Amino acid sequence: MNPRAPPFPQPNSECVATSKVINTDSTSVLKSVVANMNLIATGASLPPLEVRKFSRDPCEFFKFKTRFHQMVESQNLSDEQKMSRLVQFLNGNARKAEAGSEGTPGGVKKAM
């Protein structure tokens, strides 16, 4: 501690009135803080992934599948939302082949 540092400001009445604790369960709060810190650290240090459309080139499939997993499959989305994203990330014949599966339960797993 620096003895010459200015004193830490105390919260004023406005600050206290607007701050609300939603969940007081320490485990939940800690998990939330850690998750947010990880999101901030990851998001701040890495550029966003580029969406590359896939058109059935076998040489590009593994790269596409990996990126799709990182951007969509690992997210908390419904099957329908994931399938919609998949169709968005396709071109040409690949898009035509999967467009009919949009809205099908488990469609992403079947397509990938």
SVG drawing of the C-alpha trace seen along z (x, -y; Angstrom):
<svg xmlns="http://www.w3.org/2000/svg" viewBox="-38 -12 42 49">
<polyline fill="none" stroke="black" stroke-width="0.4" points="0.0,0.0 1.2,-3.5 0.9,-5.7 1.0,-8.8 -1.9,-7.6 -5.2,-9.6 -7.9,-8.0 -10.3,-5.7 -13.6,-7.5 -16.6,-6.3 -19.8,-5.5 -22.4,-8.2 -26.1,-7.8 -26.8,-7.7 -24.4,-4.8 -25.9,-2.8 -29.4,-3.4 -28.8,-2.1 -26.7,1.0 -28.7,4.1 -27.5,7.6 -29.5,10.0 -28.1,13.3 -26.4,13.6 -25.3,17.2 -21.5,16.9 -20.9,19.9 -23.2,18.5 -21.7,15.1 -18.2,16.5 -19.0,18.6 -20.6,15.6 -17.6,13.4 -15.1,16.0 -17.2,16.6 -17.4,12.9 -13.7,12.5 -12.9,15.3 -15.2,13.7 -13.5,10.3 -10.0,11.8 -10.7,13.9 -12.7,11.3 -10.2,8.5 -7.2,10.4 -8.4,12.1 -9.8,10.7 -13.3,12.0 -13.4,15.1 -14.0,14.5 -17.0,16.3 -15.9,18.3 -18.6,19.8 -18.3,23.5 -19.3,24.8 -18.4,28.5 -14.7,28.3 -13.4,31.3 -10.0,29.6 -11.8,26.8 -14.2,29.0 -12.1,29.5 -11.3,25.8 -15.0,24.9 -16.2,27.5 -13.7,26.3 -14.7,22.6 -18.4,23.4 -18.0,25.3 -16.2,22.3 -18.7,19.8 -22.0,21.6 -22.1,25.1 -20.4,24.3 -22.8,21.4 -26.0,21.7 -28.4,21.7 -31.3,23.8 -31.0,26.5 -33.1,24.3 -30.8,21.3 -27.7,23.4 -29.2,24.8 -30.1,21.3 -26.5,20.2 -25.2,23.3 -27.3,22.5 -26.0,18.9 -22.4,20.1 -22.9,22.3 -22.7,21.4 -23.7,23.1 -24.7,26.8 -23.9,27.1 -26.5,24.4 -29.0,26.0 -28.5,29.4 -29.0,28.2 -31.6,25.5 -34.4,28.1 -33.2,29.2 -33.6,25.8 -35.9,26.2 -35.3,30.0 -34.5,31.1 -30.9,32.3 -30.3,31.0 -26.9,29.6 -25.6,32.9 -26.9,34.7 -25.4,32.1 -22.0,32.0"/>
</svg>
